[in-house]
Structure formats: C-alpha cells, structure tokens
Amino acid sequence: MASKLRYRSQYWFNDPSNIEATALYCAWHMNDGSTREELQSGKPIIGISQSGSDLTPCNKIHRQTVEAAKRGVKDAGGIPFVFPVHPIRESTRWPAASLDRNLAAMALIEILQEYPIDGVVFTTGCDGTTLASLMAAVVVNLPAIVLSGGPMLNGHFEGQRAGFGTTIREARRRLEAGQWTESQFFDAIVASAPSLGHCNTMGAALTMNSVSEALGMSLTGSAAIPAAYQERLQNAFETGKRAVELTEQNIRPLDILGREAFENAIVTLSAIGGSSSAHQHLTAVARHAGIDLPDALWMEKGYTVPLIANLQPVGEFLGEDFHRAGGVPAVMAELCKAGLLNGNSMTVGGRPLAACLKGHAIKDERVIRPFGRPLRAAPWQHVNGEDEAGA
C-alpha cells in the first residue's frame, strides 16, 4: 500500500498503513491553521531554505524572495515549507567562516533527508550558501532549484563606480598616502554597498551564483538580477512554480549535474573572470556528485577561454551593468556560438542548455565583449599587447 504513495511527504501525512503516526504529524502541522484536507491532498511539499538573516546581510533579500517563492509554489499547486539555514558570513564571523560551509551543507542534508519534503528551493547569496546548497542537492537528490538573491546595485563614490571589496584596496592606498581622511575612507567603503544583495563585483558570490546558472541549476538569466529589482521577486515567484513542476516531473539534480554540466561551468567561469575560490567549490560539488574534476581538466577546458566579462575586480563594470548587458545567458550564448559548451546539457528549466540560450545576446558590448573581441584573449596574452582591464 505504501508503494502507491506518490510523494515521500505522504508517508508522514497520509499513510493508511500508519494512521497513528499520520494523526500525530498532521496535528502538529495543523496548529497554524493548516487543514487535514490540505496536508492529505497529495500536493507536493516544497521546502524553501531561508538563508537570509541579520547574521547574513548578503542574503537578507531572501526575507522578501521567500514570500514570492511561496506564492509561486502555491500557484503551481504545491505546499511551501520554509526552514532555516545555518548562517554563513565571511567578513563578520570570527575568526573565520570556513567551517560554516560544511556545517550548512550537513544541516541541509539532514533536513532534506529526515523531514517531509518532496522538492526544494535553495536560497543563495554568499558563495558559501550557494556551495552548501549545491552539495546538499547532489547528496540528497530531491528535485531542487537554486534561487539567488542577486547582487547589490552599483555603488558610486566621487563620480566613479565603487565595487564592494574592490573599493577598499584603492581606499586603503589613498588613506595611507594621506590623500583621504578617515571619514572619506569610511564613506567610500559604505558607498560601495548601496542596497540589499551580495557583492556587486565578480567576487565569490556573483561567481558562484553565475556558476549555479551555468550548471543548469537556476532559471536562465536569474543569477545577475540585482536584489533591488522587481525582476528579482518575479524570478523568485517563477522559481517557486518551477520547483513544483520539477517535483511533479521527478527531475532531480543528478539528472542535470553530469560531467558536461561541470565542464560548461568551468568554461563559463573562465569567460566571466570568476573568483579563484570557485575551483575548490565546484570541485567539492562534483565530488559529492561522484564526478572527478582533475586540474588537467580545468586546464583543458578553461585555461584558453578568453575573458569577455568586463567586471571589477579585473575590469570596469559591476553586477547591475552585467545584468543589463545580458548577464550569464549572453556570455554562454557567445561561448555556445564558439562551440565551447555542450548545448545538450539539461537544466532545471526542463530544456537543454542550447534551447534555454536561444534569443539571448549581448546588450552592451562595453560590459560583455563579443567572443572575437575579448578583454583578454587568454590568461597570458593581453589584447593588442595591452592589459585593457587595468589589472
């Protein structure tokens, strides 16, 4: 009889072979006004990981996106269950947050394995939450989708773009040279973080959320939408809907995260000039999926890929500019045309990568360069013998 239950959550809430336990589970989950009919309806229960808190300002936007994702889940006929994520905050936690990535991953794994959840929306922002989510996704292998919180808006100070993290290097130089006062130093750093969202440079956060999209684990075009844009909440709604559809279709992370997906991510990572920490992060996710990414593969797939995203810290622009210029899909469309990506790799959108990228193109060639006119032709070779990025 139990084998006829469609979703695993029904073993908690509607298992005829264990009516005593079913009544107990339903009772506890009805004390907020939920009904027996709702819990026993056979609708999939979609877990939504809440990674935003006062301890994690990178992810604080998810206090809003989670509400939009819940609406999406309900609109598609699912039941949303929100649960907390172990906080990760690199620059605040003393002495270091390196352990938190693994603690968060282990906690997510336990929650998803042991609670009545049929599918999951992972909310991400800082690179640690993105990595922990992807690690948990491949271990538990429930239908899953990643929802990024998006970068902060562009920062500006004294007429120049101010990228969070990048600005502090110049501010320190000017302070030490006596060109700025401590007040100017402080104001410059604060100006580089003008809104909710994660770092607005191509730092570790935007890198890993771009990698998640390149892997096929986020909806196409979602990684670079700034946290403050209305599109971010609209994307959250669509992500919630898609989580229900993935669960109904039984599309799971290991159906998406094959070797081709990781190779696509390596190529995209090189093209966007992503954070060097992505090497260890992506390798960890792959190992959890049973896939080895040796250094030789990184060299083969990524080392000769031209840099085409002109973003700080190696370039000029910021996350908001990246989104307006076409974001990750515009970069990947260029790479597809150059024959560097596997277009047959599956995505959470339910379509192969090539189909998802159809119609996407560069909208601002100052920010995303065409493949044939890159910022750098290769890591060791500057275009026209010059370092156009100024790095």
RAQUI-V27869 format. One line per field, one symbol per residue. ss: DSSP state (H for helix, E for strand, - for the rest). A space follows every 10 residues. Layout:
ss = ???
This chain:
ss = -HHH-----H HHH--HHHHH HHHHHHHHH- -----HHHH- ----EEEEEE --E--EHHH- -HHHHHHHHH HHHHH---EE EEEE------ -------HHH HHHHHHHHHH HHHH----EE EEEE--HHHH HHHHHHHHHH --EEEEEE-- E---EEE--E EE---HHHHH HHHHHH---- -HHHHHHHHH H------E-- ---HHHHHHH HHHHH----- ---------H HHHHHHHHHH HHHHHHHHH- --HHHH--HH HHHHHHHHHH HH-----HHH HHHHHHHH-- ----HHHHHH HH----E-E- E-----E-HH HHHH--HHHH HHHHHHH--- -----E---- -EHHHHH--- -------E-- HHH--EEE-- EEHHH----- -
